[in-house]
Amino acid sequence: MAFLFSGFYLIFLTSQSLSSLEEKLDPEQFIRCHKSYIIKTDAIRKLEVYGRWTYTVKLKDTEETALMTSEKYEEIKKRFL
C-alpha cells in the first residue's frame, strides 16, 4: 500500500509500489523525498529539521506532513535556489 500526495488535499491510496509510481511521474513536478513519500514539489510550504539526517516537509494548505532525507533536502535546495 502506498500514499501519494499529488495536490494540496489529494492523497491517493494504491497497491502499486512507490517505485512503480515514481517511474510514471514527471520528475520536474514530483520528488521521492523519503522511502515512504512522493510529493508534488509545488505543494511544499516549508522544510524543518526533524533529526540528524531527516527533515519534515510541511505541505501547503493542509496539516499533512511528509519526511525528507538529507540527500533529498540537498537536491531540493539545488532545484530551488
C-alpha positions, 0 to 999 in steps of 0.5 A: 500500500502506498500514499501519494500526495499529488495536490494540496488535499489529494492523497491517493491510496494504491497497491502499486509500489512507490517505485512503480509510481515514481517511474510514471511521474514527471520528475520536474513536478514530483520528488521521492523525498523519503522511502515512504513519500512522493510529493508534488514539489509545488505543494511544499510550504516549508522544510524543518529539521526533524533529526540528524539526517531527516527533515519534515516537509510541511505541505501547503494548505493542509496539516499533512506532513511528509519526511525528507532525507538529507540527500533529498533536502540537498537536491531540493535546495539545488532545484530551488535556489 
